Amino acid sequence: MFDPKVIRKDFPILSRKVKGKRLIYFDNAATSQKPIQVIEAVANYYKYYNSNVHRAVHTLSQEASQKYEDAHEVVARFIGADSYREIVFVKNATEGTNLVAYSLGLHEFSEGDEVIVTLMDHHSNIVPWHIISKVKGIKIYTVGIDEEGKIDLDDLASKLSSRTKIVCVPHVSNVLGTINDVKTIAKMAHEVGAYILVDGAQSVPHMPVNVKSLDVDFLVFSGHKMLGPMGIGVLYGKEEVLEDMEPFLGGGDMISSVSARLEGGFSVKYNDLPWKFEAGTPNVAGAVGLMEAIKYLDNLGMDNVHAYERDLVKYTLELMEELEGVEIYGPMNPNSRSGVVAFNIVGLGGHETASLLDDYGIMVRSGHHCAQPLHEYYNISNSARASYYIYNLKEEIDIFIEALRDILVISSEL
Ligand SMILES: Cc1ncc(COP(=O)(O)O)c(C=O)c1O
């Protein structure tokens, strides 16, 4: 049963007040709040079985290692991967993208090779390639967006070539909320022999995502945006692709043996997947928390999560459209977007709008949302953004719209 009023009871933070008002948290695209089940799972790890993993035979280490490995299995099932070997735990989506850029780009791409990103990518899917391109002489091409605010597939087709090595796209735009046709993009990339890397930071928390049916080579996402703790994220990679890739970081646990050679240097054998990509002591508490978060979302059903957020966005767009002086970015058709609405009040900057909303206890993000190229496209330097999750209510949206009405009056008097 999907009942947001029942769901809210699991989130202690939602009962706090801000500036004397009941907290309205509309900044879920930046990070979600955490249910008590996740908070307790993390606390219980530290209270009862805190230990390093994969390093000792004692009971605590065995228990912690088991949970850490279970978490890989749970993530694999959640996104439809074939096996836990395809699930690499990283810090966040950003580290996942960097891992691919360094392990694949630095080692396997050469001068004149091409990488494709899009105008709506988050900086985390652009800047790692920019860094690698300077070292390797790789060319980066940027694909534009169509009238519906989605990746322009004609433009993509015109930029793909036999030199394209990887196509990097966001599944869902963190500004427009638009859902891109990743399955078609994957097919187009594979036709020219390129990999596809999908940034799932705004899709995996909000809708069913299946890596096999989309046929993507890489998918990255962050635990903290999907009810989990900060500091844990996921890189999914097809097993055969990860198998052939060089490690990103070197250190403990990512090797199966290291021995010094008499003639100098070392002989190093890397560990099996996914551990080859998980150097050093990992974030066990984060993994345990993420596993609990996935259990929570699974119980709700990702189809229900998606449908509910779409309903909230539909409601918002209907009410916002009636407000004169509010500019909304992205398509007005709620079926084309997930639970994100970026907007500006004419004459006010995004930060001013967000700080006025804060006086009503309403938390929205403002700025360029790490998507400056997209803001440039719209000829704006920043925007305010309301983004929803499973515990938000239409009543909260009513309060938000009333606050915007007040702010419109204030801005007209400036
Ligand atoms: C679309 C998208 N990609 C990547 C990221 C980066 O996430 P993180 O900061 O958790 O690495 C974000 C975060 O806002 C995002 O919205």
The ligand as an ORCA input file, in Angstrom:
! r2SCAN-3c Opt
* xyz 0 1
  C      21.810     13.957    -12.568
  C      22.855     13.938    -11.493
  N      24.007     13.319    -11.725
  C      24.977     13.233    -10.817
  C      24.833     13.835     -9.588
  C      25.961     13.738     -8.632
  O      25.586     13.070     -7.475
  P      26.640     12.950     -6.284
  O      26.941     14.355     -5.870
  O      25.898     12.183     -5.251
  O      27.817     12.256     -6.830
  C      23.646     14.504     -9.283
  C      23.499     15.171     -7.982
  O      22.882     16.167     -7.812
  C      22.635     14.559    -10.259
  O      21.488     15.186    -10.034
*
